[in-house]
Amino acid sequence: MLRKLRGVKAVRVETDDAGAIRLVHVLGGPDRSPKVIAVDVVSALAAELGVQLEPRQVRVAAQQRTEESAPPEQARLKFVGLSVSALRNAAEVKVQLEDEGLMYEGISSGPNATRNRLELVAEATLRALEIYLRASGLFLLDGVMLSRIGGHEVVVAVVSLAGREEEILAGSSLVRDDPRGAVVRAILDATNRTVSSLLGR
């Protein structure tokens, strides 16, 4: 079942004395990130067999690209829509991203407070990215800030990529008309290279 997953070349399973799965060793191809393959393995085992594993129980070794392989093409998701709805003290933000004609919508909700609105937009953008990548829990928002630099308003976003060795990503965008749109563009600026790498493009 695991060998049918995209990017999986070979699988070896270690069990304990009781026959339960202790470790899953995976040889992954060069077209997908080991982190994404590990998430797929955990999800597939849970969905297909009802087996619950921790990500640390999946060890993925990646094949190296050959020198003749083409360099990764950078993903360029487009920001195409944003909506905010508020009901009393709660707010819900929806962000739509588009790639090759397909739409990916992320949703985030929380307190309807002025200081929280930019964070909700950033969280919704990260959720849309995770839907695009078909994986959850990859990105953590460290913070987003609206600043004035040299007479210009700029949004700066900092994001953590979850994993054994946490990677910190940062991006920025000038505010053209709506700071919320600048938040989306700052998140995309921070994550574009990482998204491309995770896709194995």
C-alpha positions in Angstrom: 0.0 0.0 0.0 2.8 2.4 0.9 4.7 1.7 -2.3 1.8 3.1 -4.3 2.3 6.5 -2.7 3.8 9.2 -4.9 7.5 9.5 -4.5 7.9 6.2 -2.6 10.5 3.8 -4.3 10.9 1.2 -1.5 9.6 0.4 2.0 10.9 -1.7 4.9 8.9 -2.1 8.1 10.4 -2.9 11.5 8.1 -4.5 14.1 8.5 -5.0 17.8 8.1 -8.3 19.7 4.3 -7.9 19.7 4.1 -7.4 16.0 3.3 -3.7 16.2 5.0 -1.3 13.7 8.1 0.3 15.4 9.7 2.0 12.4 8.9 2.5 8.7 12.0 3.0 6.5 11.2 4.6 3.1 13.4 5.2 0.1 12.0 8.3 -1.6 12.5 9.6 -5.1 14.1 12.9 -5.9 10.7 14.4 -7.0 9.3 14.8 -3.5 10.5 16.1 -0.1 11.2 13.6 2.6 9.0 15.6 5.0 6.0 15.4 2.6 6.6 11.7 2.0 6.6 11.1 5.8 3.4 13.0 6.2 1.8 10.9 3.4 2.9 7.7 5.0 1.5 8.5 8.4 -1.8 9.7 6.8 -2.1 6.6 4.6 -1.5 4.2 7.4 -4.1 5.9 9.5 -6.7 6.1 6.7 -6.2 2.7 5.1 -5.2 0.5 8.0 -6.1 2.4 11.2 -2.5 2.4 12.3 -1.5 5.4 14.2 2.2 6.4 14.0 4.2 9.4 15.0 6.1 11.2 12.2 9.4 10.4 14.0 8.6 6.7 13.4 8.9 7.2 9.6 12.5 7.4 8.3 12.8 8.7 4.8 16.0 8.5 2.7 15.8 10.5 -0.5 17.5 9.6 -3.8 19.7 12.3 -5.1 18.9 14.0 -8.3 21.2 13.3 -11.2 23.3 16.1 -12.7 21.2 15.9 -15.8 18.0 16.6 -13.9 16.4 19.9 -14.6 16.6 22.5 -11.7 13.4 22.9 -9.7 10.8 25.2 -11.2 9.6 27.6 -8.5 5.9 27.4 -7.6 4.1 30.7 -8.2 0.7 30.5 -6.5 -1.4 33.5 -7.3 -3.4 35.4 -4.7 -6.9 35.7 -6.2 -9.4 36.4 -3.4 -9.9 37.3 0.2 -13.1 37.6 2.3 -13.7 38.5 5.9 -16.9 37.9 7.8 -17.6 39.0 11.4 -20.3 37.9 13.8 -20.3 39.6 17.1 -16.9 38.9 18.7 -15.7 36.3 16.1 -14.2 36.8 12.7 -13.6 34.3 9.8 -11.1 34.9 7.0 -11.0 33.0 3.7 -8.0 33.3 1.4 -8.1 31.9 -2.2 -4.9 30.9 -4.0 -4.8 29.7 -7.6 -2.3 27.5 -9.5 -2.8 26.3 -13.1 -6.5 27.0 -13.0 -7.2 25.2 -9.7 -8.3 27.1 -6.6 -7.1 26.4 -3.0 -9.0 28.1 -0.1 -7.7 28.4 3.4 -9.9 29.4 6.3 -9.0 30.8 9.7 -11.2 32.1 12.5 -10.6 33.9 15.8 -11.5 36.9 17.9 -12.7 39.9 16.0 -10.0 42.2 17.3 -8.1 44.8 15.3 -4.7 43.5 16.4 -5.7 39.9 15.4 -7.0 40.5 11.9 -3.7 40.4 10.1 -2.8 37.2 11.9 -6.0 35.6 10.8 -5.2 36.5 7.1 -1.8 35.0 7.5 -3.1 31.8 9.1 -5.7 31.5 6.3 -3.0 31.8 3.7 -0.9 29.2 5.4 -3.9 26.8 5.5 -4.4 27.4 1.7 -0.8 26.5 1.1 -1.1 23.3 3.1 -4.2 22.3 1.1 -2.2 22.9 -2.0 0.5 20.7 -0.7 -2.0 18.1 0.6 -0.4 18.1 4.0 -1.3 19.7 7.4 0.8 21.1 10.2 3.7 22.1 7.9 3.7 25.8 8.6 3.5 27.7 11.9 3.0 31.5 12.0 5.6 33.2 14.2 4.3 36.7 13.6 3.2 39.3 11.1 3.7 43.1 11.5 2.8 46.2 9.6 5.6 48.8 9.6 6.4 52.1 8.0 9.8 52.2 6.3 11.1 55.3 4.4 7.6 56.6 4.0 6.2 53.3 2.8 4.0 50.8 4.6 5.4 47.3 4.6 4.1 44.0 5.9 6.7 41.5 7.2 5.8 37.9 8.0 7.8 35.2 9.8 6.9 31.5 9.4 8.4 28.3 10.8 8.6 25.1 8.8 7.8 22.2 11.1 10.3 19.4 11.2 13.2 17.9 13.1 15.3 20.9 12.3 12.9 23.9 12.3 13.5 26.3 9.5 12.6 29.9 9.8 11.2 31.7 6.7 10.6 35.5 6.3 8.9 37.5 3.6 7.7 41.0 3.0 5.4 43.0 0.8 4.6 46.7 0.2 1.1 47.8 1.1 -0.6 48.9 -2.2 -4.1 49.5 -1.0 -5.2 46.9 1.6 -2.8 45.7 4.3 -4.6 42.3 4.3 -3.6 41.7 0.7 0.0 42.6 1.6 -0.1 40.0 4.3 -1.0 37.3 1.8 1.8 38.4 -0.6 4.3 38.5 2.3 3.4 34.9 3.3 3.8 33.8 -0.3 7.1 35.7 -0.5 8.3 33.8 2.6 7.2 30.3 1.4 7.5 30.2 -2.4 10.9 28.6 -2.5 10.0 26.1 0.3 6.7 25.2 -1.4 8.6 24.5 -4.7 11.1 22.3 -2.8 8.4 20.4 -1.0 6.6 19.7 -4.4 9.9 18.5 -5.8 9.5 20.8 -8.8 
